Amino acid sequence: MPEARRQKPKAKKMNSLYNYLLKFADDSFIMGQRLSAWCGEGPYLEEDIALTNIALDELGQANNFYVYASRVADNGKSEDDLAFLRYEHEYVNAHWVELPNEDYAQTILKVYVFSVYQKLMYEALSNSADEELSALAQKSLKEVRYHYTHAASWMKIFAQGTEESRERLVKSLDNIWEYSKGLFAKVEGEDDLIALNIAPDGDELYKEFLAITQKDFAEYGLEYPANPFMQPKSRTGYHTEYFGFILCELQYMQRAYPGCTW
């Protein structure tokens, strides 16, 4: 019995770490899937390639986090099992990444907000007490910095371009900004990891997010969203109405041909 009691804190930590890794993996996986829909549909060739590369970066990051999560779980499930064979309520991604692409302005807004979030998170995780998590964050950060630069440039172009481009960006802000805070929502056990210096405090990072986006919006000449309402329940297993359709596409091959590999 004393031995069992000594093992419980470690088991709790590993379960918390598993949930935490899925948070990043699921975010990047769903965001990459959404952005991949623009492949061959971009406004011109270079931008088509740029956005497709961002999608590939996100899918690569997702794979890295799924691999680590699979090893932490140690239950015989591979990274492919985690990516393709869970039920809807088992995914802990933020609602933000599920939202439709709509037009190019909304897509760029989604990439911009997500890249600010990832940049802040990976910078903080680079100092994580978990060495492997720190290494994954540092590797991902190199890509995310480019994503931010690219999306921020387009935000300025839309805001200061034509009357239509600005209207489309403002409309996108009205449509989806209320989901942005959900990126910083915590998963089960995350507070335990914060106490162990494995994870940063998302509440503090959200304050930095507000400061960065407010500064950027002032530079773009955009009015910052004033409505304080933010959609709840990100990362709780509750999803938007769009998520089931995404899973149908993602999981079709593994469901139809179990165990298939490329």
C-alpha positions as CSV (number, residue, x, y, z in Angstrom):
1,M,0.0,0.0,0.0
2,P,2.7,2.6,0.8
3,E,4.3,1.8,-2.6
4,A,1.0,2.3,-4.3
5,R,0.6,5.7,-2.6
6,R,4.1,6.7,-3.8
7,Q,3.2,5.9,-7.4
8,K,0.0,8.0,-7.5
9,P,1.6,11.4,-7.8
10,K,3.6,10.2,-10.8
11,A,0.6,8.6,-12.4
12,K,-1.4,11.8,-12.0
13,K,1.5,13.9,-13.5
14,M,1.7,11.6,-16.5
15,N,-2.1,11.8,-17.1
16,S,-1.9,15.6,-16.9
17,L,1.0,15.7,-19.3
18,Y,-0.9,13.4,-21.7
19,N,-3.9,15.7,-21.7
20,Y,-1.6,18.7,-22.1
21,L,0.2,17.2,-25.1
22,L,-3.1,16.4,-26.8
23,K,-4.1,20.1,-26.4
24,F,-1.3,21.1,-28.7
25,A,-1.6,18.1,-31.0
26,D,-5.3,18.5,-31.5
27,D,-5.0,22.3,-32.1
28,S,-2.4,21.9,-34.8
29,F,-4.1,18.9,-36.4
30,I,-7.5,20.5,-36.9
31,M,-5.9,23.8,-37.9
32,G,-3.8,22.1,-40.5
33,Q,-6.8,20.2,-41.8
34,R,-8.8,23.4,-42.2
35,L,-6.0,25.3,-43.9
36,S,-5.3,22.4,-46.3
37,A,-8.6,23.1,-47.9
38,W,-7.0,26.2,-49.6
39,C,-4.5,24.0,-51.5
40,G,-5.0,24.9,-55.1
41,E,-7.6,27.6,-54.2
42,G,-5.3,30.4,-53.0
43,P,-5.7,33.9,-54.5
44,Y,-2.4,33.5,-56.5
45,L,0.3,30.9,-56.7
46,E,2.8,32.2,-54.1
47,E,0.1,32.7,-51.5
48,D,-1.4,29.3,-52.3
49,I,2.0,27.7,-51.6
50,A,2.6,29.8,-48.5
51,L,-0.7,28.8,-46.9
52,T,-0.3,25.2,-47.9
53,N,3.2,25.2,-46.2
54,I,1.6,26.6,-43.0
55,A,-0.9,23.8,-43.1
56,L,2.0,21.3,-43.5
57,D,3.8,22.9,-40.6
58,E,0.8,22.5,-38.4
59,L,0.3,18.9,-39.3
60,G,4.0,18.2,-38.6
61,Q,3.7,19.8,-35.2
62,A,0.6,17.7,-34.5
63,N,2.5,14.6,-35.3
64,N,5.4,15.4,-33.0
65,F,3.0,16.1,-30.1
66,Y,1.0,12.9,-30.8
67,V,4.2,10.8,-30.8
68,Y,5.1,12.1,-27.4
69,A,1.6,11.7,-26.1
70,S,1.5,8.1,-27.3
71,R,4.7,7.4,-25.5
72,V,3.5,9.1,-22.3
73,A,0.2,7.1,-22.4
74,D,2.1,3.8,-22.9
75,N,-1.1,2.0,-23.7
76,G,-0.3,0.5,-27.1
77,K,-1.9,3.3,-29.1
78,S,0.1,4.9,-31.8
79,E,0.2,8.6,-32.9
80,D,-2.2,7.6,-35.8
81,D,-4.6,6.1,-33.3
82,L,-4.7,9.3,-31.3
83,A,-5.1,11.4,-34.4
84,F,-7.7,9.4,-36.3
85,L,-9.5,7.0,-33.9
86,R,-10.8,9.0,-31.0
87,Y,-14.4,10.0,-30.5
88,E,-15.5,13.7,-30.9
89,H,-15.7,14.3,-27.1
90,E,-12.1,13.0,-26.7
91,Y,-10.5,15.9,-28.7
92,V,-9.4,18.9,-26.6
93,N,-8.7,21.4,-29.3
94,A,-9.9,25.0,-29.0
95,H,-13.0,26.0,-30.9
96,W,-11.0,28.6,-32.8
97,V,-9.4,26.0,-35.1
98,E,-12.7,24.3,-36.0
99,L,-14.2,27.5,-37.4
100,P,-14.9,27.6,-41.1
101,N,-12.3,29.3,-43.5
102,E,-15.1,31.3,-45.1
103,D,-13.3,33.9,-47.3
104,Y,-9.6,34.7,-47.3
105,A,-9.9,37.5,-44.8
106,Q,-11.4,35.2,-42.2
107,T,-8.7,32.6,-42.9
108,I,-5.9,35.1,-42.4
109,L,-7.6,36.3,-39.2
110,K,-7.6,32.7,-38.0
111,V,-4.0,32.2,-38.8
112,Y,-3.0,35.5,-37.3
113,V,-4.7,34.9,-33.9
114,F,-3.5,31.3,-33.8
115,S,0.1,32.3,-34.6
116,V,0.1,34.9,-31.8
117,Y,-1.2,32.3,-29.4
118,Q,1.3,29.6,-30.5
119,K,4.2,32.0,-30.5
120,L,3.5,33.0,-26.9
121,M,2.9,29.5,-25.8
122,Y,6.0,28.0,-27.5
123,E,8.2,30.8,-26.2
124,A,7.1,30.0,-22.7
125,L,7.3,26.3,-23.2
126,S,10.9,26.6,-24.4
127,N,11.8,27.0,-20.7
128,S,9.7,24.0,-19.6
129,A,11.0,21.7,-16.9
130,D,10.1,18.9,-19.2
131,E,13.1,18.7,-21.6
132,E,11.3,16.9,-24.4
133,L,8.3,19.4,-24.3
134,S,10.8,22.2,-24.3
135,A,12.6,20.8,-27.4
136,L,9.3,20.4,-29.3
137,A,8.3,24.0,-28.5
138,Q,11.7,25.3,-29.7
139,K,11.4,23.4,-32.9
140,S,7.8,24.5,-33.5
141,L,8.6,28.1,-32.6
142,K,10.8,28.5,-35.7
143,E,7.8,27.8,-37.9
144,V,5.3,29.8,-35.9
145,R,7.4,33.0,-36.1
146,Y,7.1,32.8,-39.9
147,H,3.3,32.1,-39.6
148,Y,2.9,35.3,-37.5
149,T,5.0,37.4,-39.8
150,H,3.0,36.2,-42.8
151,A,-0.4,36.6,-41.3
152,A,0.3,39.9,-39.7
153,S,1.4,41.3,-43.1
154,W,-1.9,40.2,-44.6
155,M,-3.9,41.6,-41.8
156,K,-2.3,45.0,-42.5
157,I,-3.0,44.6,-46.3
158,F,-6.6,43.8,-45.7
159,A,-7.1,46.6,-43.1
160,Q,-5.4,49.3,-45.3
161,G,-6.2,48.0,-48.7
162,T,-9.5,48.5,-50.5
163,E,-12.8,49.3,-48.9
164,E,-14.0,45.7,-49.6
165,S,-10.9,44.1,-48.1
166,R,-11.3,46.1,-44.9
167,E,-15.0,45.3,-44.7
168,R,-14.3,41.6,-45.1
169,L,-11.8,41.7,-42.3
170,V,-14.1,43.7,-40.0
171,K,-16.9,41.2,-40.7
172,S,-14.6,38.3,-39.8
173,L,-13.8,40.0,-36.5
174,D,-17.5,40.3,-35.8
175,N,-18.1,36.7,-36.7
176,I,-15.4,34.8,-34.8
177,W,-13.5,37.0,-32.3
178,E,-15.6,35.7,-29.5
179,Y,-13.8,32.4,-29.8
180,S,-10.3,33.7,-29.4
181,K,-10.0,33.5,-25.7
182,G,-10.8,29.8,-25.8
183,L,-7.3,29.1,-27.2
184,F,-6.0,29.9,-23.6
185,A,-8.5,27.6,-21.9
186,K,-6.9,24.9,-19.7
187,V,-7.3,21.1,-19.9
188,E,-7.7,18.8,-17.0
189,G,-4.6,18.6,-14.8
190,E,-3.0,21.7,-16.4
191,D,-2.7,23.5,-13.1
192,D,-0.7,20.7,-11.7
193,L,1.8,21.1,-14.6
194,I,2.0,24.8,-14.0
195,A,2.9,24.2,-10.3
196,L,5.7,21.9,-11.6
197,N,7.1,24.5,-14.0
198,I,6.2,22.2,-16.9
199,A,3.5,24.5,-18.3
200,P,3.1,28.3,-18.3
201,D,0.1,29.9,-16.9
202,G,-2.4,30.5,-19.8
203,D,-4.1,33.3,-17.9
204,E,-0.9,35.3,-17.9
205,L,-0.2,34.5,-21.5
206,Y,-3.7,35.8,-22.4
207,K,-2.8,39.2,-21.0
208,E,0.2,39.2,-23.3
209,F,-2.0,38.2,-26.2
210,L,-4.3,41.2,-25.6
211,A,-1.3,43.5,-25.4
212,I,0.2,42.2,-28.7
213,T,-3.1,42.2,-30.6
214,Q,-4.1,45.6,-29.4
215,K,-0.7,47.1,-30.5
216,D,-1.0,45.4,-33.9
217,F,-4.6,46.6,-34.4
218,A,-3.5,50.1,-33.7
219,E,-0.8,49.8,-36.3
220,Y,-3.3,48.4,-38.8
221,G,-5.8,51.2,-38.1
222,L,-8.4,48.6,-36.9
223,E,-10.8,49.2,-34.1
224,Y,-10.2,46.6,-31.4
225,P,-13.3,44.4,-30.7
226,A,-15.1,46.0,-27.8
227,N,-17.6,43.2,-26.9
228,P,-16.2,41.4,-23.8
229,F,-18.3,38.2,-24.4
230,M,-16.2,35.1,-25.1
231,Q,-17.6,31.7,-26.0
232,P,-17.1,29.1,-23.2
233,K,-16.3,25.4,-23.2
234,S,-13.2,25.3,-25.4
235,R,-11.1,22.2,-24.6
236,T,-13.9,20.5,-22.6
237,G,-14.9,17.9,-25.2
238,Y,-17.8,20.1,-26.3
239,H,-17.4,21.3,-29.9
240,T,-18.9,23.6,-32.5
241,E,-21.3,22.2,-35.0
242,Y,-18.5,22.1,-37.6
243,F,-16.4,19.6,-35.8
244,G,-18.3,16.4,-36.7
245,F,-17.9,17.2,-40.4
246,I,-14.1,17.7,-40.0
247,L,-13.8,14.3,-38.3
248,C,-15.8,12.6,-41.0
249,E,-13.1,13.6,-43.5
250,L,-10.2,13.0,-41.3
251,Q,-11.2,9.6,-40.0
252,Y,-12.8,8.0,-43.1
253,M,-9.8,6.0,-44.3
254,Q,-8.9,4.6,-40.8
255,R,-12.5,3.8,-40.1
256,A,-13.1,2.2,-43.5
257,Y,-9.8,0.3,-43.6
258,P,-8.6,-0.2,-40.0
259,G,-4.8,-0.2,-39.6
260,C,-4.1,1.1,-43.1
261,T,-0.8,2.9,-43.6
262,W,0.7,4.8,-46.5
